[in-house]
């Protein structure tokens, strides 16, 4: 009797089971499924798609900033006077780290006609009524103008573009890794 017990224990340690009828076979192991949104690492299947999507959005924003910077450099420039400044304060929920934001309205003259312009985005650059600033204007529609951004648009474009490309590369690498080394690389069967 103790011999049978020792045989069963040795077989269990080796991964075999002593089933009914005296047959010895492998121990049934529960299978682990990775379907249902789990990639096996505890992350949802859509997770690797987040990186390339965010990267693409950042690259698109970088291109927009680059276009704005190029447009500013290509358009004619003129001097404008700040005629009004609206100031708002952005604070966090704990009132720590408050920042003043400014919406300047500027007045400028092109070909003897007066125009006013207020940027669509607030800025943290401090403007005061009476300040003289440079604006670029669309020669075919002088009411379409931009405040001088110096190198801000190019700096923002470079930063967004770099981060976007890094996210895009990480996302594409993750997607390639998920596919496996041979997925989609074989020729179709004839």
C-alpha positions in Angstrom: 0.0 0.0 0.0 2.8 2.4 0.8 4.4 1.5 -2.5 1.3 2.6 -4.4 1.2 5.9 -2.4 4.9 6.6 -3.2 4.2 5.8 -6.9 1.3 8.2 -7.0 3.4 10.9 -5.3 6.4 10.5 -7.7 4.0 10.6 -10.7 2.4 13.7 -9.4 5.8 15.4 -9.0 6.6 14.4 -12.6 3.3 15.9 -13.9 1.4 12.7 -14.6 -1.9 11.5 -13.2 -3.0 8.1 -12.2 -6.5 8.0 -13.7 -9.1 5.3 -13.4 -8.4 1.9 -14.8 -4.7 2.0 -13.9 -3.7 4.3 -16.9 -1.0 6.9 -16.4 -1.3 10.1 -18.3 -0.3 13.8 -18.1 -1.9 16.0 -15.5 -4.5 18.3 -17.0 -3.3 21.8 -16.7 -5.8 24.7 -17.0 -5.3 26.6 -20.2 -4.7 30.3 -20.0 -6.6 32.4 -22.6 -5.4 35.8 -23.7 -8.7 36.7 -25.5 -11.2 39.2 -24.2 -9.0 42.3 -24.3 -6.0 40.9 -22.3 -2.7 40.8 -24.2 -1.3 38.4 -21.5 0.4 41.3 -19.7 -2.7 42.6 -18.0 -3.0 45.4 -20.4 -6.0 45.9 -22.7 -5.5 44.9 -26.4 -6.1 48.5 -27.5 -3.3 49.8 -25.3 -0.5 49.7 -27.9 -2.7 51.7 -30.3 -2.7 54.7 -27.9 1.0 55.5 -28.5 0.8 55.8 -32.3 -2.4 57.7 -32.1 -1.1 60.2 -29.6 2.2 60.4 -31.6 0.3 61.2 -34.8 -1.8 63.9 -33.1 1.4 65.5 -31.7 3.1 65.4 -35.1 0.0 67.0 -36.7 0.0 69.8 -34.1 3.8 70.3 -34.7 3.0 70.7 -38.4 0.3 73.3 -37.6 2.7 75.3 -35.5 5.4 75.1 -38.2 2.9 76.3 -40.8 1.9 79.2 -38.6 5.6 80.1 -38.0 6.3 80.0 -41.7 3.2 82.0 -42.5 4.3 84.7 -40.0 7.7 84.9 -41.7 6.2 85.0 -45.2 3.6 87.7 -44.6 4.5 91.4 -44.5 5.0 92.9 -41.0 3.9 96.2 -39.5 3.9 97.9 -36.1 0.7 97.7 -34.0 -0.3 99.4 -30.8 -1.9 97.4 -28.0 -5.3 99.2 -27.4 -6.8 96.8 -24.9 -5.7 93.9 -22.7 -8.0 91.4 -21.0 -6.3 89.6 -18.2 -7.5 86.3 -16.7 -6.0 84.1 -14.0 -5.8 80.4 -14.4 -5.3 78.6 -11.1 -5.3 75.0 -10.1 -8.0 73.6 -7.9 -5.8 74.2 -4.8 -5.0 77.8 -5.9 -1.3 76.9 -6.2 0.5 77.8 -9.3 -1.8 80.6 -10.5 -0.8 82.1 -13.9 -1.9 85.3 -15.5 -3.1 85.0 -19.1 -3.4 87.9 -21.5 -5.6 88.7 -24.5 -4.3 91.8 -26.2 -6.2 93.7 -28.8 -3.9 95.5 -31.2 -4.6 98.2 -33.8 -2.5 98.6 -37.0 -2.8 100.4 -40.3 -2.2 98.8 -43.8 -2.5 101.0 -46.9 -4.2 103.8 -44.9 -6.9 101.5 -43.5 -7.1 100.7 -39.7 -7.5 97.2 -38.5 -7.8 95.6 -35.0 -6.8 92.1 -34.1 -7.3 90.0 -31.0 -5.5 86.6 -31.0 -7.7 83.5 -30.6 -5.3 82.1 -28.0 -4.4 83.7 -24.7 -0.8 84.1 -23.9 1.3 84.4 -20.7 3.3 87.2 -22.3 2.5 90.4 -20.4 1.0 93.2 -22.6 0.1 96.7 -21.5 -2.1 99.2 -23.2 0.1 101.4 -25.4 2.8 98.8 -26.0 4.1 98.6 -29.6 4.2 95.1 -31.1 4.9 93.6 -34.5 2.1 91.9 -36.4 2.2 90.0 -39.6 -0.8 90.3 -41.9 -2.2 88.5 -44.9 -1.5 90.7 -47.9 -4.7 89.6 -49.6 -6.8 90.1 -46.4 -5.0 92.5 -44.0 -7.7 91.8 -41.3 -6.1 88.3 -41.0 -3.1 88.9 -38.8 -0.8 87.3 -36.3 1.2 88.7 -33.4 4.9 88.2 -33.5 5.7 84.9 -32.0 9.4 85.2 -32.3 10.6 81.7 -32.2 7.8 80.3 -30.1 6.0 78.5 -32.9 9.2 76.9 -34.1 10.2 75.8 -30.6 6.7 74.4 -29.9 6.8 72.6 -33.3 10.2 71.1 -32.5 9.1 69.9 -29.1 5.8 68.5 -30.2 7.3 66.9 -33.3 10.1 65.2 -31.3 7.7 63.8 -28.6 5.2 62.8 -31.3 7.8 60.9 -33.2 9.0 59.1 -30.1 5.4 58.1 -29.2 4.8 57.0 -32.8 8.0 54.9 -32.8 7.1 53.3 -29.4 3.6 52.5 -30.6 4.7 51.0 -33.9 7.3 48.9 -32.1 4.7 47.7 -29.6 2.3 46.8 -32.5 5.1 44.9 -34.4 6.0 43.1 -31.2 2.3 42.1 -30.6 2.0 40.8 -34.2 5.0 38.5 -33.7 8.0 38.1 -35.9 6.4 36.0 -38.7 2.8 37.4 -38.8 2.0 38.7 -42.3 5.5 38.1 -43.6 4.8 34.8 -45.5 3.7 34.7 -49.1 0.0 33.7 -49.7 -0.7 30.1 -50.5 -1.4 29.4 -54.2 
